[in-house]
């Protein structure tokens, strides 16, 4: 499987700090081999999408038979204490 970006996600990715881009790139590599390794969002606006964290950003993606589509990159990960 290959990783592709929705247009708005590609633009957002280009504006991220380099360390976040590098962390995300590691996750992209893992996704190519293990596309279902990250959890599915169970509620909220992105319900049904899988996601992973890189730095302080959530990366949401969907799967098809041939690709992994990065759909949204949202800043401001909430931490539970």
C-alpha positions as CSV (number, residue, x, y, z in Angstrom):
1,X,0.0,0.0,0.0
2,X,1.1,3.5,-0.6
3,X,0.5,6.6,1.5
4,X,-1.2,9.6,-0.3
5,X,-2.4,12.9,1.0
6,X,-5.7,14.8,0.6
7,X,-4.9,18.2,-0.8
8,X,-5.5,20.1,2.5
9,X,-3.5,17.5,4.5
10,X,-0.6,17.9,2.1
11,X,-0.6,21.6,2.5
12,X,-0.8,21.3,6.3
13,X,2.1,18.7,6.4
14,X,4.3,21.1,4.5
15,X,3.8,23.8,7.2
16,X,4.7,21.5,10.2
17,X,7.9,21.7,12.0
18,X,10.6,19.4,10.7
19,X,10.8,17.2,13.8
20,X,7.0,16.5,13.5
21,X,7.4,15.8,9.8
22,X,10.2,13.3,10.6
23,X,8.2,11.6,13.3
24,X,5.2,11.3,10.9
25,X,7.4,9.9,8.2
26,X,8.4,7.0,10.5
27,X,4.7,6.3,11.1
28,X,4.0,6.5,7.3
29,X,6.6,3.8,6.8
30,X,5.0,1.6,9.4
31,X,1.6,2.1,7.9
32,X,2.7,0.8,4.5
33,X,3.3,-2.6,6.1
34,X,0.8,-2.5,8.9
35,X,-2.1,-0.2,7.8
36,X,-4.4,-1.2,10.7
37,X,-1.9,-0.8,13.5
38,X,-3.4,2.5,14.8
39,X,-6.7,2.8,16.6
40,X,-10.0,4.0,15.1
41,X,-11.6,7.2,16.4
42,X,-14.9,6.1,18.1
43,X,-16.5,9.5,18.5
44,X,-16.4,13.0,17.4
45,X,-16.1,14.6,14.0
46,X,-13.4,12.2,12.8
47,X,-15.3,9.1,14.0
48,X,-14.4,6.0,11.9
49,X,-10.9,7.3,10.8
50,X,-7.7,5.7,12.1
51,X,-5.2,8.1,13.7
52,X,-1.7,8.4,15.1
53,X,0.1,11.1,17.1
54,X,3.3,12.9,15.9
55,X,4.5,15.7,18.2
56,X,1.4,17.7,19.2
57,X,-0.6,16.7,16.0
58,X,-3.1,14.1,15.3
59,X,-2.9,12.5,11.8
60,X,-6.2,11.0,10.6
61,X,-6.2,8.5,7.8
62,X,-8.5,6.1,5.9
63,X,-7.8,2.9,4.1
64,X,-8.8,1.5,0.7
65,X,-7.7,-1.6,-1.0
66,X,-4.7,0.1,-2.6
67,X,-3.9,3.2,-0.5
68,X,-3.6,4.9,2.8
69,X,-5.1,8.4,2.5
70,X,-3.9,11.0,5.1
71,X,-7.2,13.0,5.4
72,X,-6.5,15.5,8.1
73,X,-3.8,16.8,10.4
74,X,-5.1,18.5,13.5
75,X,-3.0,20.4,16.0
76,X,-3.4,20.4,19.7
77,X,-3.4,16.9,21.0
78,X,-5.3,16.7,24.3
79,X,-3.4,14.9,27.0
80,X,-5.3,13.1,29.8
81,X,-3.8,13.4,33.3
